[in-house]
Amino acid sequence: MKPIAKGYQAVTPDAVDTGISNFFSNLDDVLVLINDLLQLKFKEAGVTSARIVFNSTIGLFGIMDVATDFGLPKQEEDFGQTLGYWGVGSGPYLVLPFFGPSNVRDTVGFVADNTELDFIYDDMSEKSKYQLLSLKYIDKRADLLKAKDIVDETAPDPYAFIRDAWVQRRKNKVYDGNPPEENEDALFEDDLFSDDIVR
């Protein structure tokens, strides 16, 4: 995906790239709303609902993110976080082909989230559906190019760095920035720069 993402970034003007990212972010807000409700976060669900309305209308189907300018920040919720909210353990860390870092719980969540989105593509032909999904993931991969280059250049062990950062970030998201003190992810709490990292 990296060469494709680099080619996409090279030929796509910044304004168009931002508009495409915003469009898919607006579609993603539908999933965020569903997961806000499943986690009983009604205030956040109200913010996300307002985002969908403003960005889908004034923002021209989400191409412009006017909701953020109106003081309605983007929420980040998915079904993996919903499972974590209701006490489902994360399971072991793994890396999914094409999609990157995950764990057992978030892999189940990823499948559920994409199943929930099926209604958006119901009236599309198979060709149009796959073209749109391909654009979504190429755009997402292009947005990660700079971050991946920084990791490759600065981290002694890029795999361990990405693993530890991802596990910590997901734990933080599941607990809304207030993770418990217990060491439930002990497997991944080793020294990042140690020579004997368990894989």
N, C-alpha and C positions, 0 to 999 in steps of 0.2 A: 504493500500500500504506500510505502514512503515515496518511491519514484512517481507514482500517480499523484499523490498529494502535492509533491513539489511542482509537477507540471501544472496541476490545477491552480496552485498559488501563483505561478509565474504568469499565467494568462488571464487570471481573474483580477480586475481592479478592486482595490480595497473596499470601495463603497458597495460594490456588488457582492463581495465576499461577506461583508457585514450584514447586508440585507438577507442573504441566504441563511446565514447563521441565525439571524433574528426570526426568520420564517419558521425554521425547524424548532427553535426555542419556544415559539408560540404554540406549535403543535404539541410540544412536550408539556406545556402548561396544563393540557387536558389530563395527562397522567398525573401531574403534580396535584391537581384538584382532587382526583379520585383518591390518591394516597393521603392527602390532607384529611379527607373525610373518614377514611378507614382508620386513621390515627386519632380521630376525634379532635383534630386541630381546626376548630371552626373559624377562629379569627384568621388563620393563615389561608383557609379555604376561601374566605371572603376576599382577601387580597388577591389570590390567584384568579378567582372569578372575575374580579374587576380588571385584572391584567388581560385576560382573554378577551373581554368585551372591548376595552380600549384599543388593544393592539390589533384585533381583528377588524375593527372599523376605522378609527382614525389612523391607525398604523398600517393600513392597506394590507390586510391578511397577515400581519405580523412582520412585514418587511422592515418597518420602523418600530423600535421599542419606545413608544411614547409613554407607556405605563411607568417605566422607571423614572422618567422626568416628572411624572405626576406624583411621585413619592410612593410608588407601589413596587417595592423591590422583588426581584426574581426569587421564588422559593425553590428549594431543591429537595424533593421527596420522590421516592420510587418504592416499588413493592418490596425490594430487599430491605429498605429502612422500615417499612410497615411490618414485615415479619420480625425484624429486630425489636421494634416497639412493643410487640406482643410477646416477646421473650424467646423467640426462636434463635438458637445459637448460630454463630457464623459458619462453623465448620472449617475445614482446612483451606488455606490459601491455594489458589490455582491461577493459571494464566490461560485464558480462552484464545484460541486461534482467531486472528483478525480483531477481536474485541478487547484483548488485554487483560489486566489484573482483575481478579474476582475471587469469590469463595463460593462454597456450595449454596449458602443461603441467597447470595446475590445473583447467582446463576439462575436459580429458580425464579427470583424476582425479575430478572431480565426477560425470561421467557414469558412470564405473566404480563409484564408491562407491554411487550410487543404483541401479545395476544389481544390485550385490551385496545390497542391502537388499530386493530384490523378494521373496525367500522369506518375509519377515515378513508381507507383504500377500497371499500366495498364496491364503489361505482366505477373504479378504474380498471382498465385492461391490465392483464398480467405484465405486459411490456412497460406500461406507464408506471405501475407500482414499483417494479424493480429499478426503473430508471430513477425514480424519486428517492428510493431507499439507498441506491448507490451514491447519488449526489449527497445525501445526508451524511453517510459515513466517510466519503472522501473529504467533505467540508470539515467534519470533526477531526479527521486525521491531519488535515492541513493546519488546523488551529493548534495542534499539539507539536508541530515541527520544532519550534523554537525551544519549548520546554525540554523535549527529548534531546536536542543538541546540547543544551546546557548540562543535562544529567550525564550524557556521554563524555563531555569534556572535563567535568569537575569531580564526579563521584568515582572513588577507587573501584567500587563494585556496583555498577549500575543496576544489576538485578536486585541486590540486597537493598539499595537505596529506594528503588521504586516500590519494592515489596513493603518495606517498613513504612514508607510515607503513605502508601495506599491503605494499609491496614489501620494506621493511626487516623487517617482522614475519614475512613468509613465508620470507625468506632465513634469518632467525634460527631459525625452526622446522625448516626442512629440515636445517640443520646443528646442531640441538640446542643452540642458544645459543652456538655457536663457529664463526661463518662465516669463510671464508678471507679473507685480506687483499686478494687481487686484486680489481680494480674491474670485476667482470663485469656490473654493472648501471649502467654509466656514464651511460646515457641518463637515469636517474632521480636522479642524484646532484647535480643542479644546486641552486643556492640556492633554498630553499623560498619566499623572499619576493622573488625576482627578478621584474622586470617582463617578462622575455623567456623565460618557461618554454616549452620545446618541448612541443607537444601532438600 
